[in-house]
């Protein structure tokens, strides 16, 4: 992967004008890796994400005994028919929340003792809601230090099945993790969601991918899901471009009054994060979709419209939208994003801190943030990134209009190792 300096300096530019392909979707790549591992035979995943998060998932699956061959952005995965080859494993998932949640559910269908851990920050991130649901399905699982956060210990003997309740208020990934392994339970599984489910489009993505691999799920909206014993079918699968990554480039066009075409993300995308393009349309941008791509043209001089936006279905786009609030004609209020506080960092607090460094008036609520437009352009500000890839990429957007530096840009390796190389090409 690319080497980055300790700090990157960004200076204002004119309108951007580019057509690019973004890396493969992290969410689709890691889901497809799980389903392909559970299928029988070889699956070929094309245009996959090459980044730390997918590397962590692949290393863990290989440690569990699966065979995965990486050839550029093509992953060849030999599924084991719903069996976990290893009888015991110690898995280091670093800071990959997707990996630890999906793999906690995956190892439950195996036989043996599995321990899943990560970084110091990972040990602060909650996972008890997922464990409670697994226990409800007959699995022996808990946290090593009784904190409700990793390390996780699973004493696996298969998933008996039955009915379980899963809290929806923290993360939809708990539900997605259970859904993906449910076909390999000994009996039908019924999952009832309690509370308001977060990030609903990610559950839709999971169900669509499960269907693509041959397993259908009965559902009652987002309240209840029923899965009968079934088997995934190995297949070739092409990963579409990452909508989160696309968001930073759309924002670049929005902030500078420029144009960006994303060549590998079309109108039929499975990713809810594509809705950011419609949010930007409300803020004054022009958006054009076709089957394979999306073009966004920003308003003249990057003068965006303010407003109030509920981002519960795509909370990871909140940082990008918050930065764009600096350049709006009225305050930008972002609501219903409580779970940003349990991400790689407390993203709401980090956003408020760094936006204030730039001179913005910011109000931080429990599950919301309000950003007032900048009245003056500061210079020489150093932005901290909190070892959070999305903080670094979101504040790169600010660097198109404000002279600033980003500390620890290497954190983008988590999902987009070549981000700053591609970013530099926009303004070359």
HUPEKA-V67453 format. One line per field, one symbol per residue. ss: DSSP state (H for helix, E for strand, C for the rest). psi: psi as a letter, one per 30 degrees, with the letter a starting at -180 (. if undefined). burial: + if it has 9 or more other C-alpha atoms within 8 Angstrom, else -. A space follows every 50 residues. Layout:
BEGIN
ss: ???
psi: ???
burial: ???
END
This chain:
BEGIN
ss: CCCCCCEEEECCCCCCEEEECCCECHHHHHHHHHHHHHCEEEEEEECCCC CHHHHHHHHHHHHCCCEEEEECCEEEEEEECCCCCCCEEEEECCCCHHHH HHHHHHHCCCEEEEEEECCCCHHHCECHHHHHHHHHCCCEEEECCCCCEC CEEEEEECCCCEEEEEECCCCCHHHHHHHHHHCCCCCCEEEEEECCCCCH HHHHHHHHHHHHCCCCCEEECCCEEEECCCCCECCEEECCECHHHHHHHH HHHHHHCCEEEECCCCCCCCCHHHHHHHHHHHCCCEEEECCCCEEEECCH HHCECCEEEECHHHHHHHHHHHHHHHHECCCEEEECCHHHHHCCCCHHHH HHHHHHHCCCCEEECCCCEEECCCCCCCCCEEECCCCCHHHHHHHHHHCC CCCEEEECHHHHHHCCCCHHHHHHHHCC
psi: lkkklfkkkklllakljlklklllkeeeeeeeeeeeefljakkjjlhlkj leeeeeeeeeeeffgljkkjjbgkkjkjlghgkjekflkjkjgcgjeeee eefeeefffajakkkkaaleeeffkkgeeeeeeeefggkjkakeghfgll kkkjjkhljeabklkkkffekffeeeeeeefefglflkkkkkkkakklhe ffeeeeeeeeefggkkkklibgekkkklklklkklkkkklljeeeeeeee eeeefghakkkjfhjafgkfkffffeeeeeefgglkkkkafflkkkkllk ggjlkaakkjgefifffeeeeeefffglflkkkklhhefffgaeljeeee eeeeeeefgkkkkjaeglkkkkkkfljllgkkkkfghjefeeeefeeeff fkjlkkkhfffffefiegefeeeefeg.
burial: ------++-++++-+++----+++++-+++++++++++++++++++++++ ++++++++-+++++++++----++++++++++-++++++-+-++++--++ +++++++++++++++++++-+++-++++++++++++++++++++---+++ +++++++++++++++++++-++++++++++++++++++++++++--++++ +++++++++++-+++-+-+--++++++++-+++++---++++++++++++ +++++++++++++++++---++++-++++++-+++++-+--++++++++- -++++++-+++++++-+++++++++++++++++++++-++++++++++++ ++-+++++++++-+--++++++++---+--+-+-+--+++++++++++++ +++++++++++++++++++------+--
END
